[in-house]
C-alpha cells in the first residue's frame, strides 16, 4: 500500500510538473493579459482550458501545446500589428507546411477560432485606450479566449477575413514547399482543385470562406470541369443544413420546456448558451427564427416527431445542476 501511495504521489508530481511546463510563467501571463486588456484571472482560466486535455486548439495531427506556446510568446513580444503579422506569416505559419496530411492542416486552420481570433482581436484594440479590464463570465467550453472577447472588438466578418488570409497564405506556402522538394512542378490551380476535393469531403461549403479556394473554383468553366467536387460540396451542404435545422429545433423546444417549468425568457437563452457553446444572443435569434418557421406547431409535437424527449430531459437536468 505504501509503495502504491508513493508511486501515485510521484505520478501526480510529474503530471503537475508537466502541466506547469505547458503553461506560461506568471510574468508572461501578466504581459498577455495586458496585451489582450483581459483581467488576469480570466486569462489564467482561458489558458487552463487551452492547454487541457479537452482543448479544441491542440490537435496531435497538426498543432501541439508547444506550438501554441510559441504563438502566445510571439504575440507577447511583438510591439505592434506589423511586427506581429510579420512574425506569424514568416516564422510561425510556415512550420505547418511541411507536415504530412496537408489537407488536415488546412482543415484545422479553416476550423480555427483561436489563432485568427487572437490576431484580429489584437488588430482591433491596438492603439486604443481602455479604462477598465475586459472581464467575462467563465465559460466551461473549449474556446474561452474567443468567447471572452468583447463583441464590439471581435466580429464574424473580421474573423472570416483573418481566417481567409491565414489559409490562403498557408496553401500557397504549401505549394512552394512541394515545388522546392519535388522534381515535378505543381501548378497552383491544379493543386488547389485537388486539395479542395479532399477538404470538401469533410467540411463541404466551408472551404469557400477562403479566397485561395474561392478564386480558383468560382469560374463557370472551372466548376463545370469538377462535377465531383460540386457534388461532394452540395452533399455536405445538405448535411450541414440538416444538422443546423435539428440544432435549431432542439434549442426552440428546450427554450419552451424551460419556460413551462418557470424560467424567464432571458434566463432560458442564458442557460442554454452554456450547454450549446454559443452566445445567448445567438440562442435567442435561433429561437425566434424557428418560432417563425413552425407556424404555431406546439413544441411537444416537435419533441415527439424529432425524437428529442431524452435529449431534452438530459439538458434540463444539466441546466438545473448549474
Secondary structure by P-SEA (a helix, b strand, c coil): caaaaaaaaaaaaaaaaaaaaacccaaaaaaaaaaacccaaaaaaaaaaaacccccccccccccaaaaaaaaaaaaacccaaaaaaaaacccccccccccaaaaaaaaaaacccaaaaaaaaaaaccccccccccccccccccccccccccccccaaaaaaaaaaaaaaaaaaaaaaaaacccbbbbaaaaaaaaaaaaaacccccccccaaaaaacccaaaaaacaaaaaaaaaaaaaaaaaaaaaaaaaaaaaaaaaaacccaaaaaaaaaaaacccaaaaaaaaaaaaaaaccccaaaaaaaacaaaaaaaaaaaaaac
